[in-house]
Amino acid sequence: MKDPDQGQPRQPGMRPQSLLLSFLGLYVLGRDIAVYSGSVIEVFARLGVSEEAVRSTLTRMVKRDLLARHRHKRRTYFGLTARSTAVLEDGSRRIWETGAVNRDWDGTWTLVGFSLPASERSLRHDLRSQLTWAGFGPLQSGLWVAAGTKDVVAMLEDLGLDDEVTVLQARALKPTESADIVRKAFDTAQIAERYRAFLDRWDRPDPLSDAVDDLARQLFLFGDWLQVLRRDPLLPAEHLPPDWPAIRAETVFRHLASRYGPTAGGIAAAVLDTLPVRPA
């Protein structure tokens, strides 16, 4: 049976939903529009994503409250929901405001302590996944740490764990050093390797030269960059090597985003059929 996601090769590890979120962040977020499904299919054909895979992804995202259907005449359009708007706004802040290098660390750490019984294995897994996503690392059993001040209220409310979790803010005191916390709680070699892999793909004169056009390159670039960023806990720059690859990677990303933007925007404007909708 043919895999519905098969088509032209995509960037390594790039799922259709990740690419679709990049597309929505670039061309739907903040515009109060919905996009015709046929337009989405046409855009994603440029990335080697089949029509079947696009339709399947759109349907899944509707079920997950990440997209809302809007019907106009005989066409179906897809727009953002409050949930997807929040996700995309967070991604936009991470790309353009927070960035990839934490040079403004104030010396504080956010600590999250928890103890869940074996019967709550699934909930424990969900909590650990959410903590990792939010930039935390496991300092020791049941104690996770993240650099700076982290707001975990919404996460705990979603999981129903307000009473089972302790959240504190702290500073390292002798004999503990912040560098020790970084070393114990985070795999900096793995984080660095993700940035180096990004540079291998994009830090070249003509990256992704076999892509159809700059719209395809732009969507691959943003999807790839956001995947790297979201797996980076943004550790204090002062406790990382001076040749930390995130510095170069961010420069490359911003250069290419500027390079692809005008042409990609023109292509998108010609392809997309949109429908005005009320804000999510």
Stockholm file with secondary structure:
# STOCKHOLM 1.0

chainA/1-280         MKDPDQGQPRQPGMRPQSLLLSFLGLYVLGRDIAVYSGSVIEVFARLGVSEEAVRSTLTRMVKRDLLARHRHKRRTYFGLTARSTAVLEDGSRRIWETGAVNRDWDGTWTLVGFSLPASERSLRHDLRSQLTWAGFGPLQSGLWVAAGTKDVVAMLEDLGLDDEVTVLQARALKPTESADIVRKAFDTAQIAERYRAFLDRWDRPDPLSDAVDDLARQLFLFGDWLQVLRRDPLLPAEHLPPDWPAIRAETVFRHLASRYGPTAGGIAAAVLDTLPVRPA
#=GR chainA/1-280 SS CCCTTCSSCCCTTCCHHHHHHHHHHHHTTTSCEEEEHHHHHHHHHTTTCCHHHHHHHHHHHHHTTSEEEEEETTEEEEEECHHHHHHHHHHHHIIIIICSCBCCCCSCEEEEEECCCGGGHHHHHHHHHHHHHTTCEEEETTEEEEESCCCCHHHHHHHTCTTTEEEEEECCCTTCCHHHHHHHHCCHHHHHHHHHHHHHHHSSSSTTTTSSSHHHHHHHHHHHHHHHHHTCCCCBGGGSCTTCHHHHHHHHHHHHHHHHHHHHHHHHHHHCCEEECCCC
#=GC SS_cons         CCCTTCSSCCCTTCCHHHHHHHHHHHHTTTSCEEEEHHHHHHHHHTTTCCHHHHHHHHHHHHHTTSEEEEEETTEEEEEECHHHHHHHHHHHHIIIIICSCBCCCCSCEEEEEECCCGGGHHHHHHHHHHHHHTTCEEEETTEEEEESCCCCHHHHHHHTCTTTEEEEEECCCTTCCHHHHHHHHCCHHHHHHHHHHHHHHHSSSSTTTTSSSHHHHHHHHHHHHHHHHHTCCCCBGGGSCTTCHHHHHHHHHHHHHHHHHHHHHHHHHHHCCEEECCCC
//
